[in-house]
Every structure is written in structure tokens, then in C-alpha cells.
Amino acid sequence: MTTIYLVRHAEAEGNLYRRIHGWYDSKITEKGKRQIAALERRFEPIHVDAAYSSDLVRTMATAMAVCRPKGLKLHTTPALREVGMGDWEDLTWGQAARLEPEMLRQFSAGVDHWGDIPGSEDFSTVQNRVWDALEQIARDHPDQTVAVFCHGMAIRTVLARCQGLPLEGMTRIGHSDNTGVALLTMGGGKSALLHGSDASHLDESLSTLAKQRWWKEKDGALADANMWFRPLDMDREEGFYRDSRAEAWRTVHGSMDHFDGDAFCAVAKENSRTDPHGVTCAMLGERPMGLIQMDFCRDAEQKAGWIPFYYMTPEGRNRGLGVQLLGEAVSRFRAAGRERLRLRCAPENHIARRFYKEHGFAKIGEDPTSPVPLDIMEKYIGYGDLELN
């Protein structure tokens, strides 16, 4: 029999930004990198003969926890990918809930043919391709130990089959935390689950699920706040934009000195003319929770995207929602071919600076044109920093 450690990938952008990433190639987050380090420590005493992963960045990066210290070559295959989400790829969960609430309910309930989203997969297709891949790995590595790096929903379909459960029965299987490890044996047409997904190598500060509520109960009161986004109409909603700018300025600087609302609005209108999403409103239900302004022209030759304004309303603050705006910016600028995000932040805005640093921004300079001191901060969103060997 072949011993298989079946490992979910580390925290990736979709987990953090609350976006739908099946086959979308999302990167590992800052916390995910720390989870990988913890996973490497877990595997230190375990002998591993071979390592496999899906061909997506988040699993390949996680596999380095085993491959690099043990000197193993990583074998990749698309058969180990997550469920393909078709036209839902890279939507926010909030957008999916708004567009097709019944299909999303069926997906969450583990209904095999959960929707009619163009390009999507049903769960039986996912289960069969992943199971077939594992059986092939077992045939190629008889009586050996293999680490296989896969995805949350795909792993649940496998664990359901190991336990003889129908697909809809996989809802009885707890959700795996990022880098959770299941252990099974396969060979000769037989399989056995030795233990389900376990993430005991993560303390609470490293756990992704510890920061989320959606998986705990079905009670709507415990649901996470998943936002959706729409372009802000700068002709009809200029007052909201201007008031938001003014409130943000006063909060950061303590006065309205040097505030120029007309100039800010003029830039916002130009950004919106360049791209409909140049000024985007973050919505929770029907309530505006924030604004993310994106300049698709500035520093385009450097493959950088600028965020002139990053704002949460007073109602939206201190609820962990701000990172979803970052996810929207990453999605839009990456699709436009940008590899970096840039923004300005006042040195005295300690809350914002802590947030940006936590999510991968670093100071690269100071803005000499601003009437008030502002640091320029940058985050890399391309794929050129990957070390997968």
C-alpha cells in the first residue's frame, strides 16, 4: 500500500480576499508563507519518497515545504486542481451570492450538479479526476510515502469517497484549514483513511479558519461579510466621493488644511473615464462600505498600478473588510498586466501603515509633490518572485 499525505495549499489570495478561485492562479499570502514554514517543521521527521501537486501556483508553492528541505522533484498535474468554477472565477463570493444565490446555496450544500455556470465542473467530475490521479500515484509509488498537495473542495470529495459517503455527504466532513494534512493509504483498488485533515501545526495566529465564521454554523448571523463591487457613478455620486475624501483627510491630518476637493474629484472623473472601474464602490448588500480608486495610466510603462484612494466608511471599519478592497485592486490591475501596486500613505496614519505592511506593501520612497508628507508604498502582485525549485 502507498501512504499518501494529502495536503491543502497554504492561505492564498482567494481565501483572504473572499474571492472565488478554482482554476484562477492566485498567489500565497503573507500568512500563507508562515503556514508553509510551519508545515515544513511538521514534515521534518517524516520520510517522503515523492511529491505531487496541482499545476497551480498556490499548491506548487506549498509543496516547497517538503520538496526543498528533502531535495525532491515536484511532479505537477492539472488532475489535482480545485473544482473549476467557470464564469465565476475571480468573482467575489458576495457577487456570486447577489447574481445566483440558489446556485451558490447548492454549491455550499455539496449538490453534485450544483449549477449551470458556463465552464464549471460538477463535484462528481472533480472527485473522479482527483481519485484517478491518486490511484495513478499509488501505482507509480507502491509501498512508498508520497506528499500530494491539492485544494480544499477537491480534498473533501476524496475524503467523502474514502469514507463511503455520497457527494452530498461531504458537508459532514469538516472544512480543512489551509495546510491541513489528511493521511490515507491506497493500492490494489483499496483505500483507507487514517485521519482527516489536521492542522495542529498551526497556532491560532496562523490559522485561516480561526479568522472566518462561514464554516462554523449555517446561522446567517455568523456569516462572514462578503462584499460585491460596482463602478461609482461620478456624475450621480460625486457628493459621496467628495464627502468620503473629506472625512478621510480630516481623520488622518486632523484638519482640512491643504484639502482640495475639486482637484480630487477631477482626478477621480479622469480615472473613471479611462476605465469604468477607476472608482469602485464596495457594497455590503445595498450599503456602501468603501471606495477603491484605481489609476490605470500612471506608471503603466513600469507595469505598476496606482491606488489614489483607499477608503472604508466609518460603518465598514474594524470589521476586517478592508482587505477585500485590496483583492479588487489586485484582480483589476493583474488582469491589466500590472505586476505592482502603488499607493501613498501618511507617515502618521499608523493604522493604514500596519494594514499595508501586513499585506505585503513596503515603502519605496516619498512623494515630493504632495503638500503634506506622504510615503510611497508598493506591493508586488506578479509571478516573477516564485521560487518553485
Summary of the structure (lengths in Angstrom):
residues: 389
radius of gyration: 22.6
end to end distance: 28.6
largest distance: 75.8
contacts: 1254
relative contact order: 0.12
helix: 40%
strand: 22%
